[in-house]
Amino acid sequence: MPKIKTIGILTSGGDSPGMNAAIRAVTRAAIANDMSYDEYQYYSQNPNKYAVAKSVGGYKAYKAYQSALSDIKADNGVSGSRKRKVIQYINGLDISFNEKIILFKNEYPSDNTYNQQIIQYLRENDDISGKEMKQILLGLGFTVTDNGKIYWN
């Protein structure tokens, strides 16, 4: 899909305090992040999942991974063999171990095998802010309290 260079914002038509600032913020966010229309829609509708996507190589890579994983999971084989195929696919990716375990957790939120490593990686990664860390954890199915405590089932 070609990159869309125009974003339309519908308003009520009347004067409204702060409307120019809101329109300017949307425009600046899209320009600053060099986002396609699809990416901006995903970001605005799924901010936590978008944070997960950014943590595993960015939106485009994440969507490619998700497409391949959907194909694998759609296979009508035995359930355990699907999970094994998902693991083989993820392990075959040319990404870091930490990105792999985030992708795995994204696919299997109830599997708690790598929870401690994910939290440790996010805490130690200087490129991830506290807000982004919370969004990633929420996107992966963790519970994060206002005071920063992290829980899972």
C-alpha positions in Angstrom: 0.0 0.0 0.0 1.4 3.4 -0.9 2.2 5.8 1.9 -0.7 8.2 2.5 0.4 11.8 2.9 -2.9 13.2 3.9 -4.9 12.7 7.1 -8.5 14.0 7.2 -9.8 15.2 10.6 -13.6 15.7 10.8 -14.8 18.3 13.3 -18.3 19.5 14.2 -17.7 22.7 12.2 -18.2 25.1 15.1 -15.6 26.9 17.1 -14.2 24.8 19.9 -11.4 25.7 22.4 -8.3 23.6 21.8 -9.4 22.2 18.5 -6.5 23.8 16.6 -4.1 22.4 19.2 -5.6 18.9 18.9 -5.4 18.9 15.1 -1.8 20.2 15.3 -0.9 17.4 17.8 -2.3 14.7 15.5 -0.4 16.1 12.5 2.9 16.5 14.4 2.6 13.0 15.9 2.1 11.4 12.4 4.9 13.5 10.8 7.4 12.9 13.7 6.8 9.2 13.6 6.8 8.9 9.8 3.6 6.8 10.2 1.5 5.4 7.4 -2.3 5.9 7.7 -2.7 2.2 8.8 0.1 2.6 11.4 -1.5 5.7 12.8 -4.9 4.0 13.0 -3.3 1.1 14.8 -1.5 3.4 17.2 -4.5 5.5 18.0 -6.8 2.4 18.5 -4.3 0.1 20.2 -1.7 2.1 22.0 -0.6 -0.8 24.2 -0.2 -3.2 21.3 1.5 -0.5 19.3 4.1 -0.2 22.1 4.6 -4.0 21.9 5.1 -3.6 18.1 7.7 -0.9 18.7 9.5 -3.2 21.1 10.0 -6.0 18.5 11.4 -4.0 15.6 8.6 -1.6 14.8 5.1 -1.7 13.3 6.0 -3.0 9.9 8.0 -5.9 11.2 5.4 -6.7 13.9 2.6 -6.8 11.3 4.8 -9.2 9.2 5.4 -11.4 12.2 1.7 -11.4 13.1 0.7 -12.4 9.6 3.1 -15.3 9.6 2.0 -16.4 13.1 -1.6 -16.2 12.1 -0.9 -18.5 9.2 0.9 -20.9 11.4 -1.9 -20.9 14.1 -4.6 -21.3 11.4 -3.1 -24.7 10.5 -5.5 -27.4 11.5 -2.9 -29.7 13.0 -2.7 -30.8 16.6 -2.7 -27.9 19.1 0.7 -28.8 20.6 2.2 -28.9 17.1 1.0 -25.4 16.3 2.7 -24.0 19.4 5.9 -25.9 18.5 5.7 -24.4 15.0 5.1 -20.9 16.5 8.2 -21.4 18.7 10.3 -22.6 15.7 9.2 -19.6 13.7 10.0 -17.1 16.4 13.4 -18.8 17.1 14.2 -18.5 13.4 13.7 -14.8 13.4 16.8 -12.5 13.2 15.9 -10.6 16.3 17.2 -10.5 19.9 16.2 -13.1 22.5 14.3 -10.4 24.4 12.3 -9.5 21.3 11.6 -13.2 20.8 10.2 -13.7 24.3 8.0 -10.6 23.9 6.6 -12.0 20.6 6.1 -15.4 22.4 4.3 -13.7 25.3 2.2 -11.7 22.8 1.0 -15.0 21.2 0.6 -16.9 24.5 -0.4 -14.4 27.2 -1.2 -17.1 29.7 2.2 -18.7 29.5 4.3 -17.2 32.3 7.6 -18.9 31.4 9.4 -15.7 30.5 7.6 -13.0 32.6 10.6 -12.3 34.8 13.0 -11.9 31.8 10.6 -9.6 30.0 10.2 -7.4 33.0 14.0 -7.3 33.6 14.7 -6.5 30.0 12.2 -3.6 30.0 13.5 -2.2 33.2 17.1 -2.3 32.0 16.4 -0.9 28.5 17.3 2.8 28.5 15.4 3.3 25.3 12.1 2.4 26.9 10.4 5.0 29.1 8.3 4.1 32.1 5.2 4.9 30.2 6.2 2.7 27.3 7.1 -0.1 29.7 3.7 0.0 31.2 2.0 0.1 27.8 4.1 -3.0 26.6 3.3 -4.9 29.8 -0.4 -4.1 29.5 -0.3 -5.1 25.8 1.2 -8.4 26.9 -1.6 -9.1 29.4 0.2 -8.1 32.6 -1.5 -6.0 35.3 0.3 -2.8 36.2 -0.8 -0.7 39.2 -0.6 3.1 39.4 2.4 2.7 41.8 4.2 0.4 39.3 3.6 -3.0 40.8 3.4 -5.7 38.1 1.1 -8.8 38.4 0.2 -11.7 36.2 -2.2 -14.6 36.5 
